[in-house]
Amino acid sequence: MSSNSFAYSEQSGGGEATELGQEATSTISPSGAFGLFSSDLKKNEDLKQMLESNKDSAKLDAMKRIVGMIAKGKNASELFPAVVKNVASKNIEIKKLVYVYLVRYAEEQQDLALLSISTFQRALKDSNQLIRASALRVLSSIRVPIIVPIMMLAIKEASADLSPYVRKNAAHAIQKLYSLDPEQKEMLIEVIEKLLKDKSTLVAGSVVMAFEEVCPDRIDLIHKNYRKLCNLLVDVEEWGQVVIIHMLTRYARTQFLSPWKEEDGLEDDEKNFYDSDDEQKEKTDKTKKSYTMDPDHRLLIRNTKPLLQSRNAAVVMAVAQLYWHISPKSEVGIISKSLVRLLRSNREVQYIVLQNIATMSIQRKGMFEPYLKSFYVRSTDPTMIKTLKLEILTNLANEANISTLLREFQTYVKSQDKEFAAATIQAIGRCATNISEVTDTCLNGLVCLLSNRDEIVVAESVVVIKKLLQMQPAQHGEIIKHMAKLLDSITIPVARASILWLIGENCERVPKIAPDVLRKMAKGFTSEDDLVKLQILNLGAKLYLTNSKQTKLLTQYILNLGKYDQNYDIRDRTRFIRQLIVPNEKSGALSKYAKKIFLAQKPAPLLESPFKDRDHFQLGTLSHTLNTKAAGYLELSNWPEVAPDPSVRNVEVIELAKEWTPAGKAKKENPAQKFYSESEEEEDSSDSSSDSDSDSGSASGEQDEQGGSSEDSSEDSSSEPQSDSESASEVGDKRAAKRNSKSKWKRDSEDGENENEKSRTSDSSSADSSSVEESSSDSESESESESESESRKVTKEKEKKTKQDINPLTKDVSLLDLDDFNPVSTPVALPTPAFSPSLIADLEGLNLSTTSSVISVSTPVFVPVKTHVLLHRMSGKGLAAHYFFPRQPCIFGDKMVSIQVTLNNTTDRKIENIHIGGKKLPIGMQMHVFNPIESLEPEGSITVSVGIDFCDSTQTASFQLCTKDDCFNVSIQPPVGELLLPVAMSEKDFKKEQGRP
């Protein structure tokens, strides 16, 4: 036995060696020179003999070796006749292995498999569920149209099997039968409808997959099973969870109103804050009617939230895309921590997650700003990961963090990975165009990179500089002269072409250099790349039109060279230019406008993220990854204007009693109870909105556990009448939800004891850093509390308060609470002070030296993150503004104090043209304002920088914060400590400075 297995493991030829062995033995004897082939033949003969043996042990050993061959990817198809004979074996172990083999080769050996069709049919009635399931799998693998009726009958019988494992395989077989014969669609839909009612978690994922393959448009099949699928979701296998979540995302987009208009009418309510009580009451009633989230919509969002802690990256990604596409904008923030956690996975997972984060960060920068450091590039990252992280960092760049990012980019430029270094230079260019304060700094830094030894870095710098100069060409004649000198050293075609284009566009600003450059280019015209030749032709044409006295002969020489070039594009361009600029009898009317055509003002290029156009694809799909519609992609529909009838999801109470009431017990509970009470709904909504910074998904579970014991009493005490449409919220589902929350609470409480000390120390920092998001969560909780019933009893609120007061600062630690994920609202404690002109030095890699020999500016030891209210949202008609002092040198001036202002839009409409209007400053005080913000999206926030020279006094700086429609008077008064600059000096120098008059 051991010698056989050893000889078998030495086989290296696989299926080809076996076939060659058969051919060889037809011409030579087994004992001939070709011993390798004869041994292969003997080996397979040995397996055949073992399969025909009377001993079950020999057959079992042979089947194990054959399945081992399949697992290693070797061809075992020639053993099919010998294996299929054992399909009727009475030994259960042999039968299982035979079915494993048949599932693999039934499609290839269809004729032989058909001979055993009766055996498979008998096996469908076997007492062992594994045999029944395996027989169905083999039957569905025989892809012959003639057995479609047999397969259809087998699937129908299996769908009613007592074993959930067999029903699961029936759902798998539905997809195979549909691909074999699409005409069976209607009958298969009936089976799918039956299996969708199945209460087993084992079947749920498979039948939803069959639904997605066969009839994804039949949303009506989901209505009655929607709540059941939401409640079973936590217990379904991981890949089933992914399929169900994607299906429910599409379902929610067709059945619920958009939650992005959740606070509709809030702005009008705030505008008329001082109206009379009657008018206010009328407006409040209108506001309540404007939008109320469907309880089923909330059920889906609430039941998917715990899955953000799943160990499976695909499940987390599926929940993230669900929140992105169907949840209120104020609740989307909780997915950011889970997505950042996935960046610790392998590179394939990182690639997909980063692609989705890149798309999200374009629209919602605030979600990922606290985790900026998680996107810093590591030296061990592959190029594809580095490029995506760089893309996200560029998307997150703003006035507050640009100095840190530019310092980071300066390190990336020195990378040995040339593709990544080139992408970094592109990123610097994008930052320069998006943030006008650092445009000149970036441009000067890129010019310094032109002296880099690496030719690829120089070439990419030239291309980016060319794009930046198009925005303000008149100011940078010296840079163009410097780049003209690089033509002698740069060999990369794109860079050479960019320099020639720049000189051609600015030929009138460099009248002495341009003709000389054309002369040099004419010398080596024939050896240049095609891209460079086209730009040489363009340069010649422009100089011919502006300086024909010096360049007429040169241009004609170049046109003659281009006329006989091998590339037809260059020949065509040459003929076109000659007819356009050289006047002759055949010249058309266009030749009069040649100068306007060639020297027209070109629009500046728009440097945008390559992920900007991907948001129309559903996140997490193959189509989003490829940026093109893939086969089988199902588009998300737009939100309906009018809410469909929610009663279609109601299930009869009698059916619920059958499902959930244990046999022999009377159901004494009120059948019309809601799935979750109004108080629970309020708690959940406030939790999901306020925990966007450090939500671990476990706090809600603990609240559910605390409220579980008094659930009946709290619901009985509610005086709100419950409608018939809500009676379908099952009491049994409530019990299942309670069970899930209990197990979750136990798990979290164990972790919480271990991490108790750590959570206490991090409470203060996380509470402070979440202040920016508190305004949005406040507005959300207000709108949801308005939509609740006004007849809530005071006793219920008191009960809830006492429960919350018992443990007010409990902070559960979960899988998402990681050390390096503590959110920080803005970057603090920079390594070195670096602002203009020091940012240039950062890009050059140089260190700053201060003007004083004794005083050196140092990094502040402590930077408070406490924010001050600049404009309250009530006073600002929905626009809220907070500010704080980052204690960083100001990029606008040496004497100015840097102030970061965070603007929040708490309304449901865009706020346009946010800018600083009139300023009322004391004499000598100066202020550098931020650039006007064109528009701020609903629930959006943006951070801008302001510089104020307080003239070493604590006088108040008063000014107006204006929008398109209104102006609001605001003021900033600095504490004394914020006017000081942190410096480091010795005791001797301190006494010396102290003694000065």
C-alpha positions, 0 to 999 in steps of 0.5 A: 500500500505504501509503495503504491502511494509513493509511486502515485505521488511521484506522478508528474505528467497528470492526464497527459502522461496517462494518455501518452502512456496508453499510446506508448503501450500500443507499440511497445511492451510494458517492460520496454524502455519507456518505463515511465508510461508503463508505470502510469498505466499500471498505476491506473490499472491498479486503481481500477482493480481496487474499484472492482474488488469485493472488499469495501476497504480497497474501494474506499482507499481507491476513491480517497486516492482518486478524490486526492487526484482531483483536489490536486488538479490532475485528470481522473476522467478515464476512471469514470466507468470504474467509479460509476459502477460503485454508485449503488454501493451500500457503504455510505462512505464509498457512496459519498466519495463516488458522488463527489467524483460524479459532481466533478465529471458528470458534465464531461461524461454525460453519456456514461452518467445517463446510464446511472440515472435511475440510481440517482433517482433512487438515491433521492429517496435515501434515508441519509440527507447527505446522499439525497443532497449529493444525488441532486447535485450530480443530477443537476450537473448532467447538463443534457436537455433530455433530463430537464423534466427529471431534474424539475421533478427532483427539485420540486421534491427536494424543496419540500424535504425535511432536511434544510441541507437538501433544500439548500441544494435544491436552491443551488440546482435551480440556478443550474436548471435555469441556465440549461433551460430558461423556458422553465422559468415560471415553474422555477419561480414557484419553487423559489417562492416556496423556498423564500418562506423557509424559516431555516437560515441554511436555506435563506442565502441560497434561495436569495441567490437563486432569486437574483439569478432567475427573477431579480425583477420579481420584487413582489416575492420579497414583500411577505418575506422582507421582515423575516429576512431582516431578522434572520440576517445575523444568523445566515452564513457569511456568503448568504449575508452578502447576497441578501444584503445586496438584494435588500439594498435594491429592494429598499431603493424601490419600496421606501422614500429617500431618507436624504430628505429626512429633515425637510421643513426644518429650515422653515421651522427655524426661520420663524422661530419667534412666530406665534404659538398657533403658527408654530404649531401649524408649521410643526404639523407640516414638518412632521408630515413631510418625512417619517422613516418607514419602520421597515426601512429602520429595521433593515438599517438596524439589523445590518449594523452588527454585521459591521463587526463581521470577520468576513470583509465581503460582509462588512463591505456589503453593509457599508454599501447598504448604508451608503445607498439607503441610510440617512446621511447623518448615519453613514459615518459609522461605516468609516471605522469598519472600512478602515479596519479592513485595511489590515487585511491582505492586499486584495481586500485592501485594493477593493476597500480603498477603491470604494473609500476613494469614491466615498471620499469625493462626496463625503470628506468628513467621514474619513478625515479623522482617519487620515493617518490610516491612509499613509503609505507604507514601504511594504505596500504594493504599487496599486495600494500606494496609488489608491492611498495617495488618491484618498489623501488627495481627496481629503486634502484641505487648508487644515491638513495640506501642510502635513500632506505636502510633507508626506508627499515630499517623502513619497517623491523620493520613493524607489517605486517610480510609478508611485513617485510619478503619481505623487507629483500628479497628486501635488498638482491636484492639491495646487489646483484645489487649494489656491493658498498653496498653488505657488508653493507647490509650483516652486517645489515642482520646479525644484524637482526639475533638478532631480537625478531621476528622469521619470520624476523630472518628466512628470514634474514637467507635465504637471507644471505645464498644467499649472502654468496654463492657469496663470501663464503671464506670471511665470516667464522665468520657469518657462526659460528654465524648462527650455534648458531641460530639453538638452537633458530630458529624453522622455517624449511626454516631457519633451512634448510638454516643454515644446507646447509651453514654449509654443503657447508663450512664444511671444513672452520668450521671443529670443529662446523660442526660435533657438529651441526650434533650431535645435529641434529641427536638427534631430527631427527625424530621431524624435518620437512621434508625439514630440514631432507633432509638437515641433510642427505646432511650434514651427507654425506658431513661430511662423505666424508670430516671428516669420522673419527669423523662423520662416526657413526653419519652419519650411525645412521642418514641414518638408521633413514631416511631409515624408515621415513614416507616420501618417498622422505627422504627414497629415498634420504637415499638409494641414499646417502648410495649407493653413499658414503658407499663403498660396493660390489654393489657400482657403478662407481659413488661412486668414484666421490661422493666427487665431486658430493656433494662438487661441486661448486654451482652457486650463485643464481640470485635474479631477479624481479618476473615481469621480465618475464611478459613483453611479455604480453600486459600491462593492460591485465588479462594475464599480471596480472595473468602472464599466458595466459588467455582465449581470450587473443590476442597477440601483433604481432611483428613490420613488417619489411616492411611498409604495403601500407598506401593507404589502409586507404585512403577514397574517397573524394566524401564520405568525402563530404557526411560525413562532408559538410552541406547540401546546402553549397558548399565545397570551401576548398581544398580537398587535404589538409592534416589533420595536416600541417607540422608545426603542426606536428613539434610542436606536435613532439617537445611538446611530446618529451620535455614535458616528465617531466611536460606535462599536455596535455594542452599545445598542445591544446593551440598551436592548438587554437592559430594556428587555426585562421591562419590555412588556410593561413599557409597551403596555404603558404606551397609550399610542393606538397601534394600527392594523398595518403594524400588527405584522411585526412579529412577537416571535421576531422580537424574541429572536432579536432579544436573543441576539442582543443578549448573546451580543451583550455578554460578548461585549461585556467580557471584552469591556471588562478587559478594556475598561481602563483603556476606555476611560482614558480615551473617553475624553479625547473621543468625546472632544473630537466628536464635537464637529459631528454633534451638530448634525446628530442633534438635528437628526434627533430633533427631526426624529423626535418630532415624528414620534407620537405626542401622546407618550407618557411621562412615566415611560420617559422617567423609566428610560432616564433612570436606566440611562443614569445607572451607567451613564459613561459605560463604553463598550469595547468591540472589534472596531475599537482599535488603538490607532483609530482614535478620531482626531478632528484635525492634525496636531503636533506637527514635527516641524513648523512648515509654511510659506516659504518653508513649504518650499523647503519641505518639498526640496527636503531642506531644513529651516533655520530661524532668523534668531540665533537664540530663539527656535520655534518649537512644536506646541506640547499641548493642542486643545481640540475644544471648539468655540461656537462662531455661529449657532445653527438657529441663528444661522438659519441652518448654517452652523460654524465652530472654530478653534486654534490649532496652534500652528504657524499661519500660512497667510503671514508671520504675525497672523494667528491661524484659526480653523473654522468648521462650517456645517449645513444642518438643512436639507438644501444646498447653502450657496456662496458662503463667504466673509463679508464686511469686516469691523476690525480695530485699527491695525488689525488685519484678517486673511479670509478663506476663499468663497465656498460655492455650495455646501451640501445638506448635512455636509461640513467643510473646514477652512483656515482663517488668519487674523493679526490681533496686533498682540491684543485680545480685542475682538475681531468682528466680521460678517459670515455671509451666504447667498441670501443672508449675512450674520454678524460674528466675532472672534476674541482670542485667549491670551495664550493663543497669541504666543508662539512656542519657542525653545531656548536655554536658561541663559538665553531666557535671562538674556532676553528677559533683561532687555528693555 
